[in-house]
């Protein structure tokens, strides 16, 4: 939240706290995950729905097993993220 404020992007970003399994992500434009594979698999049906409604799924390390990587992007000097589609 401090970085969001520092970068002055509050109007672009929504931060939600709670049980991810109960969160409505259907209207999200971008979903950024940094979860273990077991947790990703648990919410894969939600992710499929969100991506089918136009969301971009960005994963740091692992993505859903049923998704296909479509691109890798540099994120800092020594890190990359992967973008996925259904």
FENZI-V72613 format. One record per helix or strand of 2 or more residues. SS is the DSSP state (H for helix, E for strand). FROM is the first residue (numbers start at 0). TO is the last residue. If there is no record, write none. Layout:
ss/from/to
SS/FROM/TO
SS/FROM/TO
//
This chain:
ss/from/to
H/1/5
H/19/21
E/29/32
H/36/51
E/55/58
E/67/73
E/79/84
//
